[in-house]
Amino acid sequence: MRAAVRLAARGRGRTAPNPCVGALVVRAGRVIARARTADGGAPHAETRALARAGAAARGATLYVTLEPCAHFGRTPPCVDAVLAAGVRRVVVGIADPDPRTAGRSIRKLRRAGVEVRTGVEAAACARLHEGFVSRTTRGRPFTTLKLAASLDGRIATARGESRWISSERARAFVHALRAHSDAIAVGSGTVLADDPELTARRGGRVVHRPIRIAVDGALQTPPTARLLDGAGSTWLLAAPGVGAGRRTRLEAAGARVIAVPRRRGRLDLAAAWRALGRLGVNDLLVEGGGELAAALLRAGLVDRMHFFLAPLLIGGDGRAVLGALGIERLASALRPPRISWRQLGPDLHAIAEW
């Protein structure tokens, strides 16, 4: 199962709206076939692995990180393919939370006389599929927030200079995060200040183009922004009815404008995140800026945070890493229930989870 998890992880960020499943067919203690869900979400891992195994799958054991689906989607139910292949035993990491399956496949296999074992390496499988589980059960993507700041909590100098606060090793880690994300979101301020490209790169080469999202209530993103380079999808989350002319120009430049209702004068981020869930985003990485990060924390929409502290001081005239949280007493401060620290090159790297 650990091998299936490692295999599946290669597809994370590339299979939405489907989960990045891994499957191995084992016979007499030897792996005879393996597969992960294909990029784009189909075909599924189980059917690919069983097809590669062919007749040798009969009487073998199938290891799969997520319960095989029991419903028709873009492909027929995987459980039917498992039964047709004649495997003797199925080992499942975690049950599928999708109500169209949710244990139905496990029951169907057992009724057909197939031995089923569940919960093997369940923690690793749950972490692998956390985005799919979040979208299926909560209606929104699993959201990872990345922040990088100086020791005194600044992300830029008073003049706006910010490249580079964190180290090369920290930036390489962030590109790895991007490579496993379906989408990357930033605020409109970050678009205007930094004109980011938001691709995953390795060795100077683009290895993944996630969906690029700007939370841009007033549609301030210029049509010339690098987010709109024509390579990949760009979504703009904006208030309804804002700037018809700007919307037309941005759509002509390749953007998809998604209307999000306002709440108390601001975009309703909970509604925006539900919209992203409906659009099939499982794993979402948020990279800035400080106002968007604070708004997401206030709304309880952050599931994991990677915080890089660089060994330099900028001073109180620099730009703060977070906007206002409205906290007046220490007892009300946000306290992640789980946090770990490590050194990454010259930087401190904190990982906080809610």
MARMAR-905643 format. One record per residue: residue in three letters; x, y, z of N, C-alpha, C, O in turn. Coordinates in pm, whole numbers, plus 50000, padded with zeros to 5 digits. Each point is the difference from the previous one (the first is absolute). Example, Ala and Ser with C-alpha at 12.3 -4.5 7.8 and 13.67 -1.06 7.14 Angstrom:
// MARMAR-905643
ALA513194943150780499115011950000500905012050000501044999850066;SER498615010749862500825011950006499235010950073500515011150017;
This chain:
// MARMAR-905643
MET500834988050000499175012050000500875012650000499655010049937;ARG501474989550134500905011649998500515002749858500145011549959;ALA500134977749966500425001749861498885006149917500265008249912;ALA498504988050114498865005649928499845014850032499675008049912;VAL500574995850214499925014150039501075008149928499725010849948;ARG501514984050050501095007249933499695001849851500245010749943;LEU499234978849996499665000749858498915010449976500105008249909;ALA498864991450173498875009249983500435014450018499505008949930;ALA501434993650163500415013750031500585007149879500005012349993;ARG500514980149912500545006249878498915007149920500285009149922;GLY498494986650097498915006049925499235010650074499055005749945;ARG501344997350178499255009950076500115013649933501085004449962;GLY497785002150023499955012749929499724998649852499915010049929;ARG499934977650023499824997749857498764991949965499714997749883;THR499554997950219498884991049972498645005850035498984993449980;ALA500965018850072498735006050042499015000249881500415001949886;PRO498314996250144499384999250133500124986450067499564998350114;ASN501034991949817500154986850058501194999650096500905008349989;PRO499114982250103501144998450090501184993549930499834993349898;CYS501355008850155501224994249943500254986450065500764998850096;VAL498584991149852500044986550058501204992249947500425001949886;GLY500134989450198501044990849959499534985750018499284997050096;ALA501114994149813499574986050006501134990849957500735002949905;LEU499414986050168500984989649967499304986549995499134997150082;VAL501254994749821499534986249993501164991050040501085000649940;VAL498694991250163501074991750056499604985349990498884996350033;ARG502044995549922499764985749990501244992550049501115002549954;ALA498684988450139501094992050056501135008850052501184997049982;GLY498445014250084501005008750061500735008949903500995006450037;ARG498554994149837500705008149899499015009749936498884996249964;VAL501565016450021499175009949932500034997149851501065000449937;ILE497764996750007499944996949857499465011749918500165000349878;ALA499225009350187499525011949929499765011150100499664997550116;ARG500505014749840499775011750085499545011649913500355000749882;ALA498885008250175499535011749926499465010350097499624996750112;ARG500365015749845499315010650071498925005549908500034997649879;THR499035009750178498985006649918500705009249900500915007450036;ALA498654991949841500655007649894499765015050018499025004050063;ASP501875004149882499815014450001498665003349936499614994049899;GLY499695015450160498665003149953498934992150071498815003149985;GLY501574986750091499044992750082499484987049943499234993250068;ALA501145003249812499544987449941501024995549894500615008349933;PRO499554978250052499354989350077500534999050143501055005550034;HIS498184987450048500334998850141501124989950022500314991749915;ALA500305009550204501164991850031499704985149995500784992349944;GLU498075003450113499684985850008499884993849860500584989549973;THR498675017349940499804994349866501304999849921500234990849922;ARG500615019350097501295000149930500904988650048500634993149920;ALA499425005150213500864989550054499494986149960500804991449963;LEU497905006550044499444986949964500174997349852500264988549961;ALA499615021549955500224998149857501444996249972500274991749912;ARG500665014350161501414996549981500304985950049500854993149944;ALA498445002750160500234986550052499394989449909500524988949991;GLY498385014549942499364990649911499474987750072499475001150110;ALA500694987349828499504987650058500674996550131499454992550081;ALA501765013049942500734996950124499335006150123500354996650113;ALA498685012449866499305005950115499074990050068499675001750117;ARG499904988049811499074990250059500684992950117501074994149986;GLY498295006650130500554993850120501035008450072500524995750103;ALA499795016449846501035008550061499375009250105498804999450027;THR502065009150032499555010050098500155013849939501035003249941;LEU497945004950075500025013849954500155009050121499194999550092;TYR501845008949908500195010250103499585013349939500465003549891;VAL498675004050177499535012749947499845009950115499474996650106;THR500995015749872500055009950109498615005050039499825004850112;LEU499204994149798498645004850025499034989649948500224994049895;GLU498715003950177498974990449959499635002149853499725011349959;PRO500254978149960499605001449860498595006049989499134997050082;CYS500675011349818498715006849986498914990149960500264989849936;ALA498515013650104498854991249973498985006949910498904994849982;HIS501445016749962499035007749923500555003149861501214999749976;PHE497885003449934500385004249866500355014850002499255008250053;GLY501894995249889500395013849980500495001149856499284996649906;ARG501955008150079500594999849865500414985849962500264997249883;THR499814993950217500354986149977498984991250072499325004750091;PRO500564982649869499124990950074500554997550141501145003550028;PRO498054990550061500464997450136501234991050003500034989649935;CYS500985014650139501224992050010499764986750070500684990249971;VAL498345009350120499754987550072499604989049903500314988350023;ASP499005015349870499614989949901501234994649927500084988149970;ALA500895020750002501244995549936500794991050093500634990449955;VAL499345012650174500714991750098499384986050003500714989950001;LEU497975009450001499324987050002500264992449870500234987950003;ALA499735019049885500224993349871501414994649988500234990049932;ALA500735016650135501394995449992500244987350081500994993049977;GLY498105003950117500124987650076501045000350110500534989550036;VAL499775022350019500985000450110499414992850122498784999850019;ARG502094994550060499574992450118499845008950121499164997450086;ARG501655013149920500085008150121500225014549962500745003049907;VAL498605006250166500175014449978500375006450132499324998150101;VAL501765009649898500465007250119499805014949973500545005549904;VAL498675000950183499585013949980500615008850108500004996450118;GLY500525015149842500545009550097498905006650081499934998250122;ILE499205009449811498875006550067498754998649914500094998249878;ALA498755002650186498734999649928499815013049922500515010550039;ASP498764988649851499695011749918498925008150070498934994650028;PRO501305018350002498975008050067498875004349908498975004950047;ASP501194993549822498955003849906498754991850030500064987749997;PRO498815018750032498794992450036499534990449892499244990850029;ARG501215011049848499634990749894500744986750013499614990049939;THR501465010150140500754987550027499934996850149499274991050040;ALA501495016350042499914999550147499724986150055499004997950070;GLY501884992549900499874986550054499254990349912500044987950024;ARG499275017049874499234991149913500894990049928499654988349986;SER501525016349968500914991049928500534989250093500104988349961;ILE500245015650161500514990050095498944989450026500314988150001;ARG498465016050019498914990350022499774991349877499784987950013;LYS500275018049870499784992549877501084989549979499724988849960;LEU501525014850068501114990449986499834988550098500174988449963;ARG499505014750159499854989450100498844990749966500104987950019;ARG498805017849931498874991549962500384990549886499454989149989;ALA501505015349928500444991749888501074989950042500504992449917;GLY499855007450212500984990450049501445004649996500914992150024;VAL499315020849946501355005549998500375003950143499235006650069;GLU501944989449974500495004050132500425014749995500745003949911;VAL498785004150182500315014350003500575003650135499434996750104;ARG501695010149894500595005550123500065015149985500435005149896;THR499155002050205499965014649993500885006250108500404993450096;GLY499915019549887500745007550102501494997550002500655003250099;VAL499914991349794501454997549995500715013049962499705006049896;GLU501244998350187500695012949981498975011349983500145008749914;ALA498834990750170498885009449987500445014550015499515008749929;ALA501414994250163500435013950021500695005549876499765011449960;ALA501124980549981500705004549879499035001849885500135009549922;CYS498914981550066499015001049892499095012150021499635006849905;ALA500004995750221499155011550028500725013049966499395009349946;ARG501904991550084500765012249967500135001349848499905011149946;LEU500324977949986500095000249854498725005649938500045007849906;HIS498824988050149498705003449942499315011450074498785001649988;GLU501965006450090499365010150085499245010449918498975005050045;GLY501514998249838499305009649916498674994649951498985006850009;PHE501034981149940498774993749951499014998250115498805002449984;VAL501704993350131499124998150116499405013450043498825000750031;SER501995009949971499515013250039498915004749904498955004750043;ARG501314994249829499015004749903498714991950007498915005449985;THR501234981550039498834991350003499185001850127498774999849995;THR501905001950118499275000650127499695014150047499005002250068;ARG501865007749894499805013850046499615009549888499645011550024;GLY500444983649852499625008349887501015010449961499685009149923;ARG501544989950127501045009849965501354993149991500174989150054;PRO500805017149879501334993849989500714999550135499745008050089;PHE501174982549923500965000250110500955011549971500595000649892;THR499555008650203500715012649974501285000850079500014999250123;THR501085002649804501325001750060500455014449978500015004949887;LEU500355001850220500475013949994501505000350014500564993850092;LYS500125013349818501455001750008500305014550034499525009249935;LEU501304992750169500445013350038501524999850016500584990150045;ALA500055020749919501445001550020500265014150050499505009749943;ALA501294991450163500205013250061501385000850063500674989850020;SER499735022350011501215002250079499724996250145498874997150036;LEU502175002950045499814996450141499035009250071499354996050097;ASP500545016349855499055009350063498685000749924499265009850012;GLY500454979949911498684998749940499705009349884498865004249983;ARG502154999049936499815008949886500214992349869500874991449990;ILE498305012049910500124993149871500625008849892500294995449890;ALA499925017350142500615009149903500485012450075499565002950111;THR501345004249826500455012750056498915010649982498984997549936;ALA501255014250120499025010949987499795003749854498935004949964;ARG502074993049951499875003249857499434988449920499815001149879;GLY499914987650188499374988749931500954989449950499564990549935;GLU501745010850092500954989849953499814987250083500015000450123;SER499824988249808499744987550071500804988249947499954989350060;ARG500775012149831500714988749941501495000950031500635010049964;TRP499954980250101499274988950060500205000250150501135001250046;ILE497794997650031500134999150145500394986050041500934998250079;SER498394991849870500324986250037501134994749912500335005749896;SER500254983250148501184994449934499644991949877498834997249973;GLU502194999349952499804991849880499384986450036499174994949925;ARG501244999450188499434987150040498525001350034499214991249967;ALA500435019550099498595002250032499195001949872498894994849989;ARG501665012549915499285002249875499844986949922498984997849936;ALA502044993650070499884987049934498904991750065499274992949931;PHE500615008050202498934992950070498645005149955499074992149980;VAL500815021050004498735005849957499654995349859498834997549970;HIS502165001449944499724994949865499544985550005499194995849917;ALA501304996650179499504986350017498555000150047499204991749956;LEU500455017850133498605001650039499135003449879498924994449983;ARG501565014749935499245003649880499804988049909498934998449940;ALA502094993350050499934988649909498944989950041499564992049918;HIS500015008350210498994990650049498685006950030499194994950077;SER500595016849862498775007650023499195000749871500545001649891;ASP498144997350124499125001949884499955014649960499895003249882;ALA500205005750217499875014349974500825007850100500264995350111;ILE500145016849849500725009350087499235013150001499635005149894;ALA500145000450224499245012550012500865010950062500814997450090;VAL499015014749862500625012050058498955011050002498984999249931;GLY501295011150148499145011750001500345009549887501074999049940;SER498045010250031500235009549892501215008950028500695004149907;GLY499564998850222501175008050034501294993449958500925006649952;THR499164980450065501194992549958500145000249849501115001349947;VAL497784997549982500055000649854500565013549955500855000649912;LEU498655010150149500435013549958501445002950041500745006549926;ALA499674988650192501335003350050501084991349939501095004949968;ASP498634982150015501054990549961499844994149860500964994649945;ASP497855006449996499714994049870500524985649994500824996749914;PRO498704994550177500554986550007499534991249884498955002349941;GLU501854987850028499664990449895499244988150058499104994649936;LEU501285001350188499334989250074500034986649927498984993249990;THR502195003249961500214986649948500974992650091500725006250078;ALA499294980749911500974991950075501204997749910499874995149888;ARG501305008550162501214998649920501034991650075500074999950122;ARG500714993349800501114992150053501175001649905499904996849881;GLY501235008050173501165002149914499745010149889500564998949890;GLY498585011050139499705010149901498974995949897499675007849911;ARG499824979950099499044994849902498634998750065499894995550113;VAL499065008549816498644998850051499594985249997500044993649895;VAL499565001250222499614985950010498514998450025499484988949988;HIS499835021750048498564999150027499395013949991500575009850048;ARG498264990849889499275012549990498654998350070499024996049937;PRO500925007050192498734999150070499035010649948500405009249929;ILE498334989450106499065010849976500455012050083500294998550119;ARG499785013149821500455012050070498795008550034499205003549913;ILE500684999950215498815007050049500415013150064500925000450082;ALA498405010249881500185012950068498695003550069498945000349937;VAL501145002250194498845005050074499985015049977500735007650065;ASP498434996749843500075013549944498605005849992499405000549892;GLY500085003850223498625004550007499665011049902498895000249947;ALA502045009150027499735011549913500564998149860499995009449920;LEU500494978650047500594997049869501115009949963499955006749897;GLN501044994250193501135008949975501124993449921500935006849956;THR499014980050024501044992949926500115005749859499005000549928;PRO502195003650031500135005349862499994988549899500494989150030;PRO498975013149852499994989549897501394995449958500164989449941;THR500855018850091501394996549964500694992050111501184996649986;ALA498125000250123500634992850112500534986549954499454993849909;ARG501645001950154500594987249960499104988250032500164989249943;LEU498875012850149499024989550025499204996849874499474989049985;LEU500455020849925499224998649878500924998149880499855006649897;ASP501104984250117500974997949892499504990049896500714996849905;GLY498064998250113499454990749902500404985650021499484991149932;ALA501425006350161500454986450028499344995250128500525002350109;GLY498354991149879499284995250118498795008850030499715009649928;SER499594986850179498745006750035500235010750106500804998250092;THR498485012849894500055010850098498575003750038499175003049914;TRP500564996850216498675003550051500125012550086500955001450078;LEU498105007649908499945012050081498714999750082498904999049945;LEU501255001750187498855000350090499635014550024500785007550060;ALA498054996649895499635014150004498575001750049499204990649996;ALA500505021450050498645003250042499095000549878500445004149892;PRO498314991850122499095000349885499745014249953499855009250080;GLY500104992349789499665012949942501105010350000499765011649966;VAL501474984450071501105009650006500625001649862500354990149935;GLY499795022250021500785003549881499724991549877500824991749962;ALA498025010449974499664992149882501065001149892500354990149936;GLY500165022150043501035001949899501294992850037500624993649914;ARG499785007350213501204993050044499834985049986500924992949958;ARG497885002250079499754985749988500134995549855500614989649972;THR498845018049936500094996449859501444999349953500394990749929;ARG500415019250112501415000149958500764988350061500834993849933;LEU498905003250193500714989050066499594986649941500844991149983;GLU497885007249987499564987549937500604998649861500334988949957;ALA499805022249972500644999649868501474996050012500574994249908;ALA500045009150207501414996350025500144985750049501124995250017;GLY497764998050006500054985950037499564996750141500064988450041;ALA499505021750036499604997450138498584994450005499175003049915;ARG500594989050188498634996050033499615007850125500624998450105;VAL498375009949884499575008250113498874992750072498984996549940;ILE501215001450190499034992850082499405009750100500715005650084;ALA497984996549907499335009550088499844994050139499544988750017;VAL500865019250083499934995950140499225010550077500325011949988;PRO498694984450092499235010150074500865007250103501034995150044;ARG498515016749992500675007750104499374997050136498844996250010;ARG501965005750092499514998850137500705010650083501235000250010;ARG497995008650047500555011250078501005008249918501045004150052;GLY498644998149822500815008649915501194993449937500725006449923;ARG499534981050106501144992849943499514987449930498874995550022;LEU501984998849894499654987249940499784989650109500774999350095;ASP498184992949892499714989250094500924988449966499714992249908;LEU501395006650166500994989949966499474985950021500374990949925;ALA498775007150173499424986650017499204996149877500084988649954;ALA499155020949992499244997349877500954997849882499764991449916;ALA501335016450079500984998349893500624986350004500174993549897;TRP500185002050223500644986950014499024988749965500414989749947;ARG498315012250084498994990149960499894999549847499814989449941;ALA500315022349996499985000349854501184992449942499864992849902;LEU501315008850160501174992649953499804985050018500444992149917;GLY498895004150193499704985950019499074994749892500234989149948;ARG498755018550018499084995649894500714998949866499634991849916;LEU501405016350065500754999649875501074989150000500734998549902;GLY499364993850207500854988250001501395001750056500844991249982;VAL499435019950086501335002150058500114992050129499235002350094;ASN501714988549912500244992150122501055006550090499755002350118;ASP501415000649826501145005250077500335014149953500345002249884;LEU499545007350208500215014149968501145005650084500034998350122;LEU500915008349812501115006750067499775015149990499775005249892;VAL500305001750222499855014550004501355006250033500644996350099;GLU499815013049818501345005650017500035014750039501085005750015;GLY497805000650001500055013950044498875007949938499234995349917;GLY500725017150130500845006850096499444999850141499174991750036;GLY501325018050044499685000250140498525001950031499494994250096;GLU499825013849824498575002350025499204987449970499104996450076;LEU501214996949812499284987649968500304989350104499104992850041;ALA502165006250001500364990050100499235002450129499484990550059;ALA500455022049986499295003150124498514997149985499384994750092;ALA500055008649793498574997649979499694985150002498974995950054;LEU501904996049888499794985550001500134994450141499244991150039;LEU501725013850036500154995550139498795004150083499514992250082;ARG500005020049899498815004450073498804991249966499174997350087;ALA500744998549789498854992149954500144985250031499074992349974;GLY502085003550083500204985950031500144991349876499594988450001;LEU501005017149893500114992749874501404994649975500254994449893;VAL500655007050202501374994949985500114986650072499654998950117;ASP500844991149812500184986650059501454997350038500274993150099;ARG500645012449825501434998150030500735012949961499635006649903;MET501384996750174500775012149971501484996850004500504993950095;HIS500205010149800501474999349996500515014350018499735008849918;PHE501014993350189500475013450034501534999650003500594992750079;PHE500045015249835501455000649992500485013150064499565010849963;LEU501344987950134500595011650066501455001449956500824991250025;ALA499485019949909501365002249950500825007850101499455008350072;PRO501864989149936500865006550101500405014149962501175002849975;LEU497845006150021500285014249976498925008350066498904995150028;LEU501415017549995499085009450063499765011549904500935005449941;ILE497814998450044499645010749907499515012450072500255011249955;GLY499064986950157499565011550078498525003049984499334994849911;GLY500195013850178498585002950007499445007449880498795000349981;ASP502095005749936499495006849880499844990449884499545004149893;GLY500834983250125499784990049897498564995349998499225003550089;ARG500434988649813498634995149985499804987350081500804990749993;ALA498115009150085499744988850089499574987649923499395000949894;VAL500954987550161499684987349936498504997250001499504993149912;LEU499785012150187498574997850012499255013250014500505009550061;GLY498304990849883499115011150026499354998550136500374991150077;ALA498695017349952499355000150131499174987550022499284995549911;LEU500844998950211499194988550039498915003850099499154991850034;GLY500885020650012498975004550093500114993950138499004998450070;ILE502224998249971500214993650130500405010550102501005007049983;GLU498214994050122500265010150103500604994250126500605007350079;ARG499244979749943500544993650121500804987849959499644993049905;LEU501455004350166500834988549969499234986950006500294990649926;ALA498715009050161499204987850011499264996949871499594988649977;SER500235021649939499294998149873500954997349883499544998149887;ALA501765001850138500974997949892499794986349935499594990450066;LEU500695008949806499894987349929501144990950042501175004049994;ARG498514984150048501014990450046499814986849927499104992350033;PRO501735005149867499874987349929500144988250097500934999950081;PRO498184990449911500094988650093501224991249977500444992950091;ARG500115007549788501204992049970501005008949927499665006549902;ILE501574993550148501045008049936501344993150018500304994550106;SER500515006049789501354994450005500965010149937499615008249918;TRP501654990850124501025009149951501194992249948500334989250050;ARG500315016449851501254994349951500825011149937499485010849971;GLN501804986550008500845009649929500084995749855500224988349970;LEU499595021249940500094997349857501005010049943499675011649974;GLY501564983750006501045009349963500175010150112500064996050116;PRO500025017049853500145010150106498675003850065499985007450099;ASP498914987649846498685004150048499444990350103500384988350004;LEU498715016850079499174991550085498704997249926499405009149942;HIS500174978450061498804995949928499024994350102500234989550059;ALA498675017649960498934995350089498884994249917499605005749898;ILE499884982850146498844993949935498894999250104500114992750099;ALA498835014849878498885000550092498784993449935499775001849880;GLU499464990850197498824993149947498825002150092500135000250122;TRP498705001249816498765001650073499114987849981498904999550054;
